[in-house]
Amino acid sequence: MAKVIVTPQAVRAIEALPLVVHARVISLLDRLELWPAVSGAKPLSGTLAGRYRLRTGDYRVQFRVQGDTIAVEKVGHRDRFYD
């Protein structure tokens, strides 16, 4: 079982989400504790290599795996997510 750490930037982004999306993102964070048995995680490439993303509807959760720790770095809408 992995330990999930959420950065302050990601916490602020989660708190600003609409209530329904907020609940879905919290559910994704709970699923991340089961890493590596998490379905739907996609490795990112280019400048984001080494990171992964999960999606829920039009929203994305970006995270990095560091041993037994999952660091959630970014949460946001897909339109502005990869900037």
Number of C-alpha atoms within 10 A of each C-alpha: 11 16 14 20 15 17 14 12 12 20 14 13 15 21 10 12 16 9 11 8 16 16 13 15 22 12 12 17 18 11 16 24 17 14 17 13 11 12 11 11 18 12 15 14 10 6 7 12 10 13 18 18 17 21 19 15 10 10 19 21 23 23 26 18 16 11 8 13 16 19 19 24 17 21 24 20 16 15 10 9 13 11 5
